[in-house]
Amino acid sequence: MVRDDYLKLVEGLVTAENEINLTKGREYAQGDEDALRNFKVCAEFLGLTPLQVCMVYMYKHFASLASYAAVGHEQSEESIEGRVHDLRNYAALFLALVKEATADQVDAPSCGCRIKHLDNGAIDLLMCEAHAGQFAAGRDVVIQE
């Protein structure tokens, strides 16, 4: 496939996936503004994490694509294009779950924070004044060595 045709294909995918997000997304969220609600409710019901639930949904479509690759044709009523749309949308939802889960973390650059690994496996952490304040305020602080 020539590059221009490929780019048109990708544009078509994005357009179709946006439409799917508008219709199915609202249905799955049951009118809630939280686009990730379905994963959270299902996770709580099943005792899993929202990311694990998303992976289950993604795997269903991945398995269908693997089956198509093995036999060379669709084996259900849903088109291969539909499976690709759904898998790409679930990948975006996966990323949204990751971003939401890490939104409250604060990266600590070279600011004066110090980590000392103790012989017993524990960690002694000396935070700089700014990060100590964030920690005291209840925010997660991620300090990279």
N, C-alpha and C positions, 0 to 999 in steps of 0.2 A: 504494500500500500504506500502510495506516495505521501509525503509529509502533509501537503494541503488536505488530502482526503482524511488523513488521520486527525488533523486538527479539527476538521468539520465533525468527525465522529465524536471527538471529545466534547465539542461544544454541544452536540445533541445529547450526549450523556448528562452533562451538567444541567441543561434545560429540563430534561425529563426527571432528573433526580430532585431538582428544586420543586417541581410539581408534586412528586411523591411525598417530599417532606411536608409540603403544605397540607396535603390530604391525609395521608396515613399518620403523619406526625401528630396532627390534632386529634385524630381518632384514638391513637395509643395513649396520648397524654390525658384523654378524657376531658378535654376542655381546659385543663390546667395550663398555666403559663410555663411551667417547668417542662422543657422539651425532653428531659431525662427521667420524668416521673415513672414511666413504665418500668424502667430498669430498676429503680429504687424500690418500687412496690413489689415487683417480682422477687428481687433479692431478699427483701425482708421476709416474704412468704416462704421462700425456699431455703433460707439460711445461707445465702451466698452473698458475694459482693456485687454491686452493680456492674463492675467490669467483667466479672465471671458470667453474669447473665448475658451481657453484650457479646461475649465470646461464644456462648452457646448459639445465639441468634446468628452470628457471623458464620459459625461452623456449618450450620445447616445449608447455607448458600454456597460455601466453599465446597462442601461435599457434593453438592449438585453439579458444580463446575468440574470437579474432579471426575465425576461419573460421565459427564459430557465428553471430557477429554479422553476417557477410556473407551467409550463406545461410539463416539462421533455423532451422536444425535440426542435430542431431548427425550427424556423418559417420563415427563409429566406435562401437565397442561400449561405450566408457567414457562414462558420463553426464556432462552438463555440470556437475552438482553435484560429481562426482568430480574433475573438472578444477579447479573452484574450490577444493575442499579441498586438493588437491595444491599449487596455486599459493600459497595462503595459508600452508601448512606450509613450503614452500620459502622464502617471504619471511621467516618466523620463523627458519629455519635460516641464511639470509643474514645476518640481524641477529646471530645467535649467532656466526657466523664473524667478523663485524666486531668484536663485543665481545671475543672471544677474542684477536684480533690486536692490539687496543689496550689490553688489560688491564694490560700492564706499563708503559704510558706514564704519566708523572706530569705533571700540568698545573702550570705555574709561574705563580702569580698575581703581582701586584705585590709582589715580595719583595726586590728589590734586584738581580735578574739584569739584565744589560744586553746588548743586541745592537747592534753597530755595523756598518753596511753599508759596506764598503770600495769604493773606486773600481774596483778590478779585478774586482769581482763576488763577492769572498770575504766571509765574515762573521767578525767578531771577536766572540767570546762571552765575557763575564765573568759567571760564575755566582756567585750568593750561596752562602754557606757550606753551607746545607742542601741545595741542589740539586747542589753540587759533590760532596758526600758520597754522594748517591744515584747520581750519574754514576760515581763511583769504585767504587761497589758493583756496577756493571754494569747498572743499571736505565736505561731510556730516559727522558730528560727532555725534555718538550715545553714550550718557552717561547713563550708567545703575546705578541706585541708589542702 
